[in-house]
Amino acid sequence: MSNSSMLQNNHVYPVEDCPLTLWRFPKQSETSPLQAWDSADILLANTAEQIISQTSASTLVINDQFGAITLHLQSLTSAPISFYSDSKIAHLAYQQNLTLNSENSPKADLIFKPLNNSINDLNKISAEQVYLIKIPKNLDFLEAILAQIHQVAPEDAQIIASAKASDINNKVVKLFNRYFKQVDVSLATKKSRTIHATGKQASPYSSYSYWKTWQLDNGLTIYNAPNVFSRNSLDIGAAFFLPHLPAKPNDFNSTKTDVFDLACGNGILSAYIASSFQQNNCAGELVLHLFDESYMAIESAVKTIEANDLSYVQIKPNWNDCLSDVKDKADWIVCNPPFHQQKTITDHIAMQMFNDSQRCLAKGGKLIIVGNAHLGYSKRLKDIFADCELVAQDKRFVVLKAE
């Protein structure tokens, strides 16, 4: 076998009767070792196929990271399938892989039946016969999913979930038992397991709330939906960043200032800027453009700004992959870039954000970021921007400004 064939096979889904070629999003190089599925995806799809192929039961696939579970079932069953993910990347990955396999399938008679529905708002999940869950790392998000299913599912609905065996622990099983009467955990298959749940509990005992709030020292209340980073408290990176954000009159234009909050999360950076703008009697209009690939993050940021009497600013929410296809120009871009995609450590998201920012800055505009000191963002920014300066530094974090 040639070396190039070996590399390409890294992206061929290893299920004999399901000849799919799958890529992560954004599509990586052929030499990348990262795959668009794991053994838990295959186990969940295989388990579900046995159940729904005979009945063609209506099925909702939840938290499918790159479309592997959904496309597996679409290629082998006639069941009406819907797709829910909080992640814009997941929706784009599914669409990328659907197009790729529809146009270039190695199986001539492979025809994908269109999805019933594509959902980004958890509260729009409705009644289905089967729910398939790729268990998220975030247990607050998992409980939000289970609570919504419990609320809308028929009594005879089946819930099948999967994860790596090491991630199905007592806390995870306890959550399923809180909402469902019969909960069975499978034996491990290739280091992954499934959880099969049926029979809704009459009244789950839970302190679960979709929204959690906490306050900053300056009195701002920060609203956090279940799948938002640092849902329970101020993260230390943001705490280090806040004093260095644009806040004084000379940081803003006299007529209008456009601020892009990239990877906005719960909106803490935007809320802090808006509060400072108001308290310091800054001139002109402030427009906050909120960008995040998490729909719950966009929800949270909007709620944070509106609930803190900051509605005098103009808000433009954008559920988006970084700044893809954005035509507006920014006077400031503020960003606390992630360095994980799901459980994978990667710098490609930060690099996409930096390159997108360079393209979207107005003349004289500035990008200001916080990052872990060991990530070496200063060198990366100097490769992209004409100027990059160190604004602040401690043992763990750096604040950098580029223009």
Number of C-alpha atoms within 10 A of each C-alpha: 5 6 8 10 10 12 15 14 13 19 21 16 20 15 11 7 10 18 17 26 21 25 26 22 19 14 13 13 11 16 12 12 11 15 15 22 20 15 17 24 26 20 22 22 23 15 17 22 18 11 14 19 14 11 11 15 18 17 25 27 23 24 22 26 27 25 26 26 27 24 25 22 24 22 19 15 21 17 20 19 25 20 24 21 20 23 23 19 22 22 23 19 24 25 16 20 23 23 13 15 21 17 11 13 16 13 13 8 8 18 14 18 15 11 15 14 12 15 17 18 13 18 12 11 22 13 18 21 17 23 23 25 25 21 24 22 14 12 15 19 20 20 22 19 21 19 20 16 22 21 14 15 20 16 12 12 21 21 25 24 28 27 23 20 18 10 15 18 9 8 11 16 15 12 18 24 18 18 25 21 14 13 19 15 16 13 12 14 13 13 12 22 23 25 22 19 22 20 18 22 16 10 10 15 9 11 5 13 12 14 12 15 13 14 12 13 6 9 10 18 18 26 28 27 25 24 25 23 18 14 21 14 14 15 11 11 16 18 12 18 24 15 12 15 18 21 20 16 16 10 14 21 15 12 9 13 19 22 27 28 25 27 25 29 30 29 25 24 23 28 24 21 21 26 21 18 23 18 11 12 11 19 17 14 17 22 19 25 20 26 26 25 23 26 24 24 28 26 22 27 30 23 18 23 27 15 14 16 13 18 12 13 18 13 19 13 19 20 22 22 23 23 24 11 10 13 9 12 17 26 20 26 26 25 24 21 19 16 18 13 13 10 9 9 10 13 15 15 16 20 17 16 20 25 16 16 28 21 14 23 21 16 10 9 19 22 24 22 23 24 25 18 15 10 13 11 21 18 10 15 22 14 11 16 17 10 12 20 14 12 14 15 16 10 8 12 19 23 24 21 21 22 21
